[in-house]
Amino acid sequence: MTPNRLAYLFLLCLLLLGCTTKGPDIVPVHGTVTFNGGPCPNSGMVLFAPISAAEGMSLRPGSGNFDTDGKFQVTSFERGDGLIPGTYRVRVECWEKLPGDFEPGVSHVPEGFDPGELVIEAGTREAVEIAYDIPPKS
């Protein structure tokens, strides 16, 4: 076999392997963050830390950035792809003053605010929409 044919055969095998490899099932997740029912005072991020994955799935964190409109799409692998089915601990960050090397930050999110957990069921095919309303600081 000529080197060109070997190279062609090698590329064909790679292409076939790439087409048959299936990644994890990802569920699109998007939502909105509001502050006391109104717009966000600053841009921020919603973080999803995996607690447990659905059977046969791997743990993978996700996050979604939001602007003052509060809209976000969650990313785990590629921009806006969503989350692997499982249970996630949720945290919302929105900073008035970012933490520095030796200074604590000032958050718009009240200390102790807990948005809870998000559960994405295995086999879910439709996008999941969520909303978090941050209460005012006391």
Backbone as a ProteinNet text record, in pm:
[ID]
protein_1_A
[PRIMARY]
MTPNRLAYLFLLCLLLLGCTTKGPDIVPVHGTVTFNGGPCPNSGMVLFAPISAAEGMSLRPGSGNFDTDGKFQVTSFERGDGLIPGTYRVRVECWEKLPGDFEPGVSHVPEGFDPGELVIEAGTREAVEIAYDIPPKS
[TERTIARY]
84.2	0	89.1	47.2	125.1	101.3	196.7	179.9	52.4	14.7	-108	-231.6	-233	-347.9	-353.4	-237.4	-233.9	-285.3	-244.3	-289.7	-440.6	-490.6	-633.7	-710.9	-661.4	-725.6	-725.7	-614.5	-602.6	-704.6	-715.2	-811.3	-955.2	-981.9	-1115.1	-1151.6	-1057.7	-1081.9	-1108.2	-1029.1	-1051.2	-1189.2	-1227.1	-1358.2	-1469.9	-1459.4	-1560.9	-1565.4	-1450.1	-1448.2	-1509.6	-1479.3	-1534.9	-1685	-1739	-1883.5	-1959.1	-1893.7	-1964.1	-1946	-1853.2	-1832.1	-1944.1	-2010.1	-2121.4	-2078.3	-2096.1	-2065	-2178.3	-2163.7	-2269.9	-2395.1	-2510.2	-2635.3	-2632.9	-2650.3	-2649.3	-2788.4	-2838.6	-2970.1	-2948.9	-3002.1	-2989	-3054.8	-2983.5	-3035.3	-3012.2	-3118.4	-3106.6	-3199.5	-3179	-3264	-3239	-3293.2	-3285.7	-3258.6	-3175.2	-3150	-3208.9	-3283.9	-3334.9	-3296.4	-3298.9	-3271.4	-3395.6	-3461.9	-3585.9	-3686.9	-3692.9	-3787.8	-3746.2	-3632.3	-3588.1	-3458.9	-3398.9	-3276.8	-3157	-3056.6	-2933.5	-2851.3	-2792.1	-2712.5	-2578.2	-2537.1	-2408.7	-2413.4	-2314.4	-2304.7	-2261.8	-2279.8	-2244.1	-2242.6	-2252.4	-2240.6	-2325.6	-2385.2	-2454.3	-2367.6	-2330.6	-2241.4	-2318.9	-2291.3	-2357.4	-2249.6	-2240.3	-2141.6	-2209.6	-2158.4	-2225.4	-2217.8	-2330.6	-2337.4	-2336.5	-2419.1	-2423.6	-2468.5	-2424.4	-2462.6	-2564.3	-2644.1	-2737.5	-2656.6	-2718.8	-2649.6	-2580.2	-2452.7	-2373.9	-2317.2	-2343.4	-2294.7	-2177.4	-2098.3	-1985.4	-2021.5	-1947.2	-1967.3	-1899.6	-1968	-1911.1	-1979.7	-1903.2	-1965.3	-2011.2	-2095.2	-2140.8	-2153	-2162.5	-2178.7	-2245.5	-2303.7	-2365.8	-2344	-2291.2	-2270.9	-2396.7	-2423.4	-2536.2	-2490.9	-2563.5	-2540.4	-2649.2	-2665.8	-2767.2	-2909.5	-2927.2	-3059.8	-3088.8	-2986.2	-3002.7	-3011.8	-3012	-3027.6	-2896.1	-2906.5	-2786.7	-2819.3	-2715.3	-2719.6	-2605.3	-2632.8	-2533.1	-2439.9	-2312.4	-2208.3	-2139.3	-2123.5	-2044	-1920.8	-1940.1	-1829.8	-1809.4	-1917.3	-1914.3	-2015.9	-1992.5	-2075.6	-2225.6	-2298.8	-2443.8	-2499.3	-2413.4	-2462.1	-2554.3	-2534.9	-2622.7	-2552.5	-2628.3	-2577.3	-2601.4	-2512.7	-2530.5	-2638.1	-2729.8	-2830.8	-2766.8	-2824.4	-2774.8	-2827.6	-2766.5	-2804.6	-2690.4	-2724.2	-2624.4	-2656.1	-2552.7	-2563	-2545.4	-2634.6	-2633.1	-2581.4	-2500.9	-2452.1	-2459.3	-2507.2	-2514.4	-2412.6	-2331	-2233	-2260.9	-2261.5	-2277.1	-2205.4	-2093.2	-2006	-2022.1	-2034.2	-2027.3	-1879.5	-1796.4	-1650.8	-1587.2	-1508.6	-1443.9	-1345	-1332.5	-1231	-1092.2	-1004.8	-866.2	-773.3	-644.1	-545.7	-557.5	-575.3	-581.5	-707.6	-805.1	-928.9	-1048.2	-1144.1	-1264.7	-1347.5	-1424.4	-1512.4	-1642	-1718.5	-1850.8	-1949.7	-2037.2	-2132.4	-2268.6	-2336.6	-2475.5	-2568.8	-2520	-2599.3	-2587.6	-2699.4	-2693.9	-2622.6	-2546.5	-2478.6	-2584.1	-2561.3	-2653.7	-2761.4	-2768.5	-2868.1	-2833	-2930.6	-2908.8	-3015.7	-2976.7	-3075.6	-3110.8	-3041.4	-3075.5	-3008.1	-3074.9	-3021.2	-3105.8	-3043.1	-3112	-3096	-3206	-3202.1	-3241.9	-3153.9	-3181.9	-3201.9	-3322.2	-3355.4	-3292.2	-3245.6	-3195.3	-3309.5	-3278.3	-3379.5	-3452.1	-3421.6	-3483	-3437.4	-3529	-3495.4	-3517	-3610.9	-3641.8	-3555.8	-3535.2	-3455.6	-3520.3	-3437.3	-3482.3	-3463.7	-3570.7	-3564.2	-3577.3	-3487.8	-3488.8	-3483.2	-3527.1	-3523.6	-3481.3	-3392.7	-3347.7	-3371.3	-3448.6	-3472.3	-3395.6	-3300.2	-3215	-3285.6	-3304.2	-3372.3	-3281.1	-3340.2	-3257.6	-3172.7	-3059.5	-2975.6	-3046.3	-3032.4	-3098.1	-3006.5
-117.1	0	123.8	223.8	347.2	430.1	519.1	605.1	689.8	734.3	813.8	731.9	606.3	520.3	490	468.2	445	566.9	684.6	807	822.6	794.6	803.1	704.7	581.6	479.1	519.1	574.1	619.8	731.1	829.4	938.2	888.7	792	734.3	664.5	591.5	524.3	626.2	733.8	838.2	901.1	926.5	984.8	892.7	765.5	668.9	656.4	654.8	648.2	772.8	887.3	1012.7	1018.5	958.9	963.3	867.4	764.9	667.5	693	778.6	807.3	897.6	855.8	932.2	994.2	1123.9	1192.8	1177.5	1240	1229.6	1303.5	1257.6	1327.7	1459.7	1567.2	1701.1	1760.2	1821.2	1884.6	2036.2	2106	2251.3	2313.1	2404.9	2473.1	2622.7	2700.5	2845.5	2906.9	3034.1	3096.3	3243.6	3294.6	3436.9	3457.2	3554.8	3598.5	3738.5	3759.2	3892.2	3925.5	4052.1	4098.5	4169.1	4104.7	4155.5	4184.9	4095.3	4107.7	4203.1	4268.3	4366.5	4326	4420.2	4388.9	4365.1	4302.9	4276.3	4404.4	4429.8	4551.7	4545.7	4425.8	4406.4	4274.2	4247.3	4115	4014.6	3887.6	3785.8	3648	3546.8	3408.8	3317.7	3216.6	3110.7	2986.5	2926.9	2810.3	2685.7	2575.2	2448.3	2345.1	2310.4	2212.9	2077.1	1974.2	1844.3	1779	1728.6	1650.9	1503.2	1468.8	1331	1333.8	1234.3	1223.1	1111.5	1119.6	1011.7	885.4	770.4	642.7	636.9	600.4	586.8	717.7	828.5	959.5	1002.4	1095.7	1146	1280.6	1316.8	1445.9	1553.5	1663.5	1774.4	1903.2	2002.6	2128.7	2207.7	2304.7	2394.2	2535.3	2631.9	2770.4	2849.3	2960.9	3050.3	3194.6	3274.4	3416.7	3493.8	3597.6	3685.2	3830.5	3913	4056.4	4120.2	4250.4	4315.2	4273.3	4211.4	4159.1	4027.6	3965.4	3844.7	3715	3718.8	3596.3	3520.7	3387.6	3304.3	3172.2	3111.8	2975.7	2900.4	2778.3	2700.9	2627.9	2629.3	2562.3	2458.3	2337.4	2232.7	2197.6	2176.9	2142.6	2251.6	2282.2	2383.5	2490.9	2611	2725.9	2696.8	2709.6	2696.8	2557	2452.9	2316	2265.3	2305.9	2263.2	2179.6	2090.9	2008.9	1861	1779.6	1634.7	1603.6	1510.8	1477.3	1441.7	1494.7	1471.4	1577.9	1586.3	1682.7	1781.6	1909.8	2016.8	2111.1	2155.7	2263.2	2392.5	2489.1	2613	2727.8	2814.4	2935.9	3051.1	3166.3	3285.3	3385.7	3438.5	3540.8	3666.8	3779.6	3910.1	4009.2	4060.8	4139.8	4289.7	4360.2	4506.6	4545.7	4471.2	4491.2	4352.4	4320.3	4189.1	4169.1	4045.9	4019	4046.5	4104.1	4130	4032.6	4052.7	3963.8	3962.8	4079.4	4087	4156.5	4172.9	4239.3	4151.4	4142.7	4066.5	4144.4	4074.2	4138.8	4181.5	4258	4300.2	4244.9	4156.8	4089.5	4156.5	4157.2	4201.5	4092.1	3968.8	3855.6	3851.9	3853.2	3852.1	3727.5	3746.6	3633.5	3534.1	3408.2	3304	3272.1	3348.4	3316.6	3181.6	3091.7	2956.2	2924	2922.6	2888.7	2740.5	2660.2	2518.6	2431.9	2321.4	2224	2224	2185	2166.8	2020.8	1954.5	1815.2	1808.9	1752.1	1727	1576.7	1535.9	1393.4	1330.6	1206.3	1130.8	1111.3	1117.7	1099.9	1227.8	1338.6	1466.3	1508.3	1544.7	1584.5	1734	1792.9	1933.9	2022.5	2144.4	2241.6	2268.8	2293	2325.5	2475.4	2542.3	2685.5	2708.1	2789.6	2815.9	2966.5	3007.3	3148.5	3157.9	3251.8	3279	3424.6	3452.1	3589.1	3610.2	3700.6	3728.6	3830.2	3796.6	3892.6	4010	4118.8	4234.5	4202.7	4270.1	4256.2	4325.2	4266.5	4329.6	4424.6
0	0	0	-75	-82.8	43.2	74.6	192.3	185.2	65.4	52.4	87.5	44.6	76.2	225.5	287.6	432.4	507.6	465.8	530.7	513.5	393.3	366.3	454	463.8	545.7	693.1	739.9	878.9	907.2	817.8	835.9	831.8	744.6	737.1	868.5	926.2	1055.1	1165.7	1168.4	1269.4	1254.1	1131.9	1106.9	1154.1	1124.4	1166.7	1317.9	1382.9	1529.5	1590	1532.5	1583.1	1568.8	1465.5	1443.3	1533.2	1583	1665.4	1813.9	1851.6	1992.7	2041.9	2150.3	2204.7	2336.3	2349	2472.5	2571.9	2689.2	2790.3	2746.5	2797.6	2771.2	2846.3	2774.1	2833.2	2817.7	2923.9	2922.2	2919.4	2818.7	2815.9	2939.2	3003.4	3122	3103.3	3122.2	3114.3	3218.5	3244.2	3343.5	3360	3471.1	3500.8	3649.2	3678.6	3815.5	3829.7	3936.7	3968.3	4111.7	4144.1	4279.9	4331.2	4427.4	4484.6	4373.8	4274.4	4164.9	4054.6	4069.7	3970.5	3902.6	3828.9	3755.2	3848.4	3794.7	3869.3	3879.9	3996.2	4011.8	3938.9	3900.2	3834.9	3759.5	3678.5	3616.2	3723	3694	3791.3	3729.5	3816	3771.4	3860.4	3797.8	3870.9	3856	3969.9	3971.7	4012.4	3945.1	3971.5	4006.3	4135.1	4182.4	4195.1	4126.9	4130.8	4268.4	4314.4	4438.5	4401.8	4303.1	4254	4108.6	4034.9	3894	3878.6	3773.9	3742.2	3713.1	3730	3711.4	3575.6	3578.8	3457.1	3405	3473.2	3429.3	3516.9	3466	3543.3	3606.2	3710.3	3774.8	3691.9	3669.9	3593.5	3638.7	3685.6	3725	3603.7	3628.3	3523.2	3576.8	3487.2	3528.9	3417.7	3456.5	3360.1	3401.5	3311.4	3337.1	3304.7	3383.7	3353.5	3357.2	3283.7	3281.4	3367.3	3359.9	3443.3	3405.9	3287.7	3252.4	3324.7	3384.1	3464.4	3387.7	3255.1	3176.1	3164.4	3176.5	3165	3097.4	3039.1	2984.8	3050.3	3093.6	3166.4	3069.5	3104	3026.5	3113.4	3059.8	3125.5	3042.7	2913	2823	2718.1	2646.7	2541.8	2575.1	2528.4	2562.2	2546	2658.2	2657.5	2642.1	2659.6	2636.8	2746.8	2872.1	2980.3	3085.3	3151.1	3260.8	3234.5	3288.1	3288.8	3392.6	3367.2	3467.3	3602.2	3707	3841.9	3936	4053.6	4156.2	4175.5	4179.9	4188.6	4303.9	4372.5	4471.5	4392.3	4411.5	4334.3	4419.4	4357.6	4423.8	4322.8	4369.1	4284.4	4336.3	4242.6	4277.5	4197.5	4266.9	4203.5	4295.3	4250.1	4336.8	4316	4429.7	4430	4422.6	4498	4497.2	4501.2	4398.4	4391.7	4505.6	4555.5	4657.9	4601.1	4682.8	4643.1	4711.7	4693.5	4754.7	4906.7	4965.3	5111.1	5161.4	5071.7	5110.5	5074.9	5164.5	5129.8	5028.3	4950.9	4854.3	4920	4846.7	4891.6	4790	4836.4	4748.5	4753.6	4639.6	4636.1	4689.3	4695.3	4743.5	4896.5	4967	5113.2	5166.7	5272	5336.5	5383.8	5355.3	5396.2	5293.4	5183.8	5080.5	5019.4	5019.3	4967.9	4864	4735	4632.1	4629.6	4710.6	4721.5	4616.8	4586.2	4491.7	4365	4255.2	4128.6	4089.7	4057.2	4014.4	3868.2	3786.4	3645.8	3632.1	3599	3589.5	3465.1	3479.4	3364.7	3266	3139.9	3036.7	2998.8	3067	3033.9	2895	2810.5	2673.3	2650	2723	2701.1	2790.5	2745.6	2820.9	2956.7	3055.5	3190.6	3209.9	3253.7	3280.5	3429.8	3485.3	3628.7	3653.9	3771.6	3810.1	3956.1	3982.7	4119.4	4148.7	4256.2	4299.2	4429.2	4424.1	4539.7	4629.1	4757.6	4846.9	4880.9	4928.8	4967	5089.5	5098.4	5218.4	5334.2	5454.6	5570.4	5639.8
[MASK]
++++++++++++++++++++++++++++++++++++++++++++++++++++++++++++++++++++++++++++++++++++++++++++++++++++++++++++++++++++++++++++++++++++++++++

